């Protein structure tokens, strides 16, 4: 017997949960807050999102996987063709856009941005006002903090920390 797949979020239809932004080309984009349709647990079995809880903003359902424990929290934004999947978490006022990907157990938080074709994965963390763009690959246990700008390089440093 086939197991039925149950979605983990929907896009809120409430006008108060809509956010209009302007992309780098001057185009207006409407983002919608996500709402959990079921409880979401991390890989350790801990409850991280309760059914009915509102999350951050996405442009469309393709920005956040319905599988895994990935989630967009707070006022974080994911738009364009960007994707968040696996067990990745996006917090605070972070922005993921363009064709960027954040996955595995990666975390992007504070006012950090991941954009263009950049990828953040593994157990990497991008925080503060860091900007990851181009074709950068941030993985391992790397923690990018401060006002660092990374593009077109691979950074895999085990458990290093990069700062201002």
C-alpha positions as CSV (number, residue, x, y, z in Angstrom):
1,X,0.0,0.0,0.0
2,X,1.3,3.4,-0.9
3,X,1.8,6.0,1.9
4,X,0.0,9.3,1.2
5,X,2.3,12.3,1.2
6,X,1.0,15.2,3.4
7,X,2.2,18.7,2.7
8,X,3.9,20.5,5.5
9,X,2.9,24.1,4.6
10,X,0.6,26.2,2.6
11,X,0.9,29.9,1.5
12,X,-1.3,32.2,3.6
13,X,-4.0,33.9,1.7
14,X,-4.4,36.6,4.4
15,X,-3.5,40.0,2.9
16,X,-1.7,40.8,6.1
17,X,0.6,37.9,5.4
18,X,1.6,39.3,2.0
19,X,4.8,41.3,1.4
20,X,5.6,43.2,-1.8
21,X,9.3,43.6,-2.6
22,X,11.2,44.9,-5.5
23,X,14.0,42.8,-7.1
24,X,17.3,44.1,-8.4
25,X,15.7,44.8,-11.8
26,X,12.8,46.9,-10.4
27,X,10.2,44.1,-10.7
28,X,7.6,43.8,-8.0
29,X,7.4,40.4,-6.3
30,X,4.6,39.3,-4.0
31,X,5.8,37.1,-1.2
32,X,3.4,35.1,1.1
33,X,4.0,33.9,4.6
34,X,4.0,30.1,5.0
35,X,1.8,28.3,7.5
36,X,2.5,24.8,8.8
37,X,-0.2,22.2,8.0
38,X,1.4,19.7,10.4
39,X,4.0,19.5,13.1
40,X,7.5,19.5,11.9
41,X,10.3,17.6,13.7
42,X,14.1,17.8,13.2
43,X,16.2,14.7,12.6
44,X,16.6,14.3,16.4
45,X,12.8,14.1,16.8
46,X,12.5,17.6,18.4
47,X,9.4,19.6,17.5
48,X,10.6,22.7,15.6
49,X,7.3,24.0,14.1
50,X,3.8,23.4,15.4
51,X,0.8,22.9,13.1
52,X,-0.7,26.3,12.3
53,X,2.5,28.2,13.1
54,X,3.4,30.9,10.6
55,X,6.8,31.0,9.1
56,X,8.7,33.4,6.9
57,X,8.0,34.5,3.3
58,X,8.3,32.7,0.0
59,X,7.4,33.7,-3.5
60,X,6.0,30.3,-4.5
61,X,5.7,26.7,-3.1
62,X,8.8,25.7,-5.1
63,X,11.0,27.8,-2.9
64,X,10.7,25.5,0.1
65,X,10.6,21.7,-0.1
66,X,7.6,19.9,1.4
67,X,10.0,17.1,2.5
68,X,12.5,17.1,5.3
69,X,12.5,19.5,8.2
70,X,13.6,22.6,6.3
71,X,11.8,25.8,7.3
72,X,11.8,29.5,6.7
73,X,11.3,31.3,10.1
74,X,10.6,34.8,11.3
75,X,10.7,37.5,8.5
76,X,13.2,35.6,6.3
77,X,12.5,35.6,2.6
78,X,13.1,33.1,-0.2
79,X,12.2,34.1,-3.8
80,X,13.0,33.8,-7.5
81,X,14.2,30.3,-8.3
82,X,15.9,29.8,-5.0
83,X,15.4,26.6,-3.1
84,X,15.6,25.5,0.5
85,X,15.4,21.8,1.2
86,X,16.7,18.9,3.3
87,X,16.9,20.1,6.9
88,X,18.1,23.6,6.2
89,X,16.8,26.5,8.3
90,X,16.4,30.2,7.3
91,X,15.9,32.7,10.2
92,X,15.5,36.3,11.1
93,X,15.6,38.7,8.1
94,X,17.9,36.5,5.9
95,X,17.2,36.4,2.1
96,X,17.7,33.6,-0.3
97,X,17.1,34.5,-4.0
98,X,18.1,34.1,-7.6
99,X,19.0,30.4,-8.2
100,X,20.6,29.9,-4.8
101,X,20.2,26.7,-2.9
102,X,20.4,26.1,0.9
103,X,20.2,22.5,1.9
104,X,21.4,19.6,4.2
105,X,21.6,21.1,7.7
106,X,22.8,24.5,6.7
107,X,21.6,27.7,8.5
108,X,21.3,31.2,7.1
109,X,20.3,33.8,9.7
110,X,20.3,37.5,10.8
111,X,20.5,39.7,7.7
112,X,22.7,37.4,5.6
113,X,22.0,36.9,1.9
114,X,22.6,33.9,-0.4
115,X,21.9,34.7,-4.1
116,X,22.7,34.1,-7.8
117,X,23.9,30.4,-8.1
118,X,25.5,30.1,-4.7
119,X,25.0,27.0,-2.5
120,X,25.2,26.7,1.2
121,X,25.0,23.1,2.5
122,X,26.4,20.5,4.9
123,X,26.4,22.1,8.4
124,X,27.5,25.5,7.1
125,X,26.2,28.7,8.7
126,X,25.9,32.1,7.2
127,X,25.0,35.0,9.5
128,X,25.2,38.7,10.4
129,X,25.4,40.7,7.1
130,X,27.4,38.1,5.1
131,X,26.6,37.9,1.4
132,X,27.2,34.7,-0.5
133,X,26.8,35.0,-4.3
134,X,28.1,34.0,-7.7
135,X,28.8,30.3,-7.9
136,X,30.2,30.1,-4.3
137,X,29.9,26.7,-2.5
138,X,29.8,27.0,1.3
139,X,29.9,23.6,3.0
140,X,31.4,21.6,5.9
141,X,31.1,23.2,9.3
142,X,32.1,26.7,7.9
143,X,30.6,29.7,9.6
144,X,30.6,32.9,7.5
145,X,29.9,36.0,9.7
146,X,30.1,39.7,9.7
147,X,30.2,41.8,6.5
148,X,32.0,39.1,4.5
149,X,31.2,38.9,0.8
150,X,31.9,35.6,-1.0
151,X,31.5,34.8,-4.6
152,X,32.8,32.3,-7.2
153,X,34.9,30.2,-4.7
154,X,34.5,27.0,-2.8
155,X,34.9,27.3,1.0
156,X,35.3,24.0,2.8
157,X,37.2,24.4,6.0
158,X,35.9,21.7,8.3
159,X,35.0,23.8,11.3
160,X,36.5,27.2,10.5
161,X,35.0,30.6,11.1
162,X,35.4,33.5,8.8
163,X,34.8,37.0,10.1
164,X,35.2,40.7,9.0
